[in-house]
Structure formats: structure tokens, C-alpha cells
Amino acid sequence: MRRTTHGSNSVLTVLVAMAATLGFLLAGTAVPAQAAAIRIMALGDSITGSPGCWRAILWNRLANTGHTDIDFVGTLPPQGCGLAYDGENEGHGGALVTGVADQNQLPGWLSATRPDIVMMHFGTNDVWSNRPTATILSAYGKLVDQMRASNPDMKILVAQIIPMDPPTCAECGQRTSALNAAIPGWAAARTTARSPVVVVDQWTGFSTAADTYDGVHPDASGDQKISDRWFPALTALLDGGPTVPPTQPPTPPVTPTPTPTVPPPAGGCTAVYRTANQWSGGFQGEVVVKNAGTVPITGWATSWTFPGGQISQAWNATLTQSGSAVTARNAAWNGSLAPGATATFGFISSGTGSPAPQMSCTTG
């Protein structure tokens, strides 16, 4: 007996039509591809990678504030820090930034990890090895060039490195201060709109006595401070906002008492001193000169007395010292000040910087 199949054919026809319709609808409402995570490389030495638990604190803070589209990258694995985190990094214990630059090690790390942002805290071992500041900055520049060759849109955060006071290096504190004082000017010359170089102040507010376990490597409080300093600068890049870190540090190492000058006559200037940082046997001083008059000035000079202190270097001013008497005159580029405008210079000296000196200021 022959079986009819008209009903089955009808059902099959309906199913094929429904499938075609469903495919059309799905094609029209395809889910967009998820944006790739932003890849962040922490680059440096043992401060960054051995174990570098500030990275664990930072990663968790970012995640807890909604930054879940990030990927910490590096060719080195994480080390134990007591909490879960994305721990890949390029913190090479014992490395010198000058050595990494001379040996062209960074391009291989970059090609293996393809970062979008680099956080660089590098130079501690160079300072310890008495590499000149200019040589360290030259190495920084080479690494920046290599980063941009890897990614023309690379965003670069460069730390003014944390203080160091190892028992075997009495000069390390002064050398660190000299390097950190030079970093902002170097960064200003290297930054571009497409690939900004942003300076992150890891120096101010960090105490080798309270925040390290050996005068060099951060302890728990040091890790927290380092993370706290990276966070606003990094989130500014992640959020597409301004690429300028906060100018007011949260925890300064000393609480300087500004020493104003005697009020100047009309058309005069003032100079205010503060101790920016200090270490065993030396300190970094900073002076802000202000045009306190109502007309522009074309030059300025400040004078003060430092009993027992010997200034070894200065920036943004020309300093002369005779015994305890010190005079600082404007540099070629910061002598002209409009009313209310300021110029800042700094120096490194032996001694303690206390008590704060009485400053005088003259124009012309």
C-alpha cells in the first residue's frame, strides 16, 4: 500500500521558512564584539617585580572601581602577595635601566606583550651604581623610542623613583634626588599629544625609614603609597581624561614651615623656602620666587644663610655660596615675571635644612 507524504512535505516547508526567518533576525541583531582589554605593562627592577605587591593593590583597586577591562602584561609571572591579582610584569630584579637600553632588551618584551600603557619605575640600581643622571635619562629616552616603535599611541607613565638610603651607599639619597629633579624637564621634552609622557611623583611623601624594610625596597606601607600614586595617573589615561598626575601629594615626608620674606616694597619680589625632602646627611631645598609687585620684573635674586650646609648642585637658578652665605639668581628663561607670577628653583645640600632660612629677594 502506497503511503502519502503531502502532510510531511508541508511541515518541512514551514520549518525551513521559520529557520530562514530566524537566521535573518539573528543576523540583523548580531551582538557587537567586546572591546579588547587595555594592556598595561609595569616596567622596572625589584621595586616593581620582587615581589612588587603594589601591583596587586593597584590591580584590585582598579577592579573595585569599575576598571575591569584591563590586562596587566609582562613576560614575568606574578609573585605571592597574599591576594589574587593579574600579576604579569616586567620587574627584573637587579636590572639597570641603562643595561636594558644598552642591550636592547625591551623590544622583545614589547613584542611578546603588546602593551598600550607602560608604567615605568626604573633607575634605582643605576643610582646605586653611580650612573650619571644624564646617562640614565638617555636610557629613558631610548626606551621611550622603543615603546613608540612598538605602538605609536603608547601612553607612558614615568616615576620619579622612591627615595633610597641603603647602609652601603651614603650618596644614594643625593643621587636619587638629582635624578628626580631632572625627570620633569626630560619628560616635557619627550611628551607628545599622541604618546604622552606623564611624570608620577613617587618620591614626595615616601620615607625610607617608615616605608621600606631595608632603606630601598618598599614594605607594606610603601607598597600602599606606590599604588596610591600610580592610581590617579593611570585612571586618567584609562578614562581618557587629562594626563596630568595630582600636584598635591597625599603624604609629604616632612611638614615644611614656609618662611616668607619681609614684605617687599612696591615692585619687589618674595621668596619662600621649603625642605622638599631629606636623607641621612643631606636634603633637597625648594624656593618659590614671586613677583609681588604690580609691574613686570626682568630678573630676580634671593639670598639666605645656611650654617654648616654646602650646596652641591642646583637647577632653574645660578647659585653661588661663600661660607654660609648663599645667593641664587634667575636662569636665562625664568627671570621675567608678570605681576603675581612665580618661578621655582631647587638645590641639593649637605646638612638638614632646618631651621628654615630667612629669605631675601631683590629684583633687577
Secondary structure, DSSP 8 states (H G I E B T S, - for coil): -----HHHHHHHHHHHHHHHHHHHHHHHT--------EEEEEEESHHHHSS-THHHHHHHHHHHTT--SEEEE-SB-----SS-----BEE-TT--HHHHHHTT-HHHHHHHH--SEEEEE--HHHHHTT--HHHHHHHHHHHHHHHHHH-TT-EEEEEE------TT-TTHHHHHHHHHHHHHHHHHHH--SSS-EEEEE-STT--HHHHBSSSSSB-HHHHHHHHHHHHHHHHHHHTT------SS-SS-SS----B------TT-EEEEEEEEEEETTEEEEEEEEEE-SSS-BS-EEEEEE-TT--EEEEESEEEEEETTEEEEEE-TTS--B-TT-EEEEEEEEES---S----EEEE-
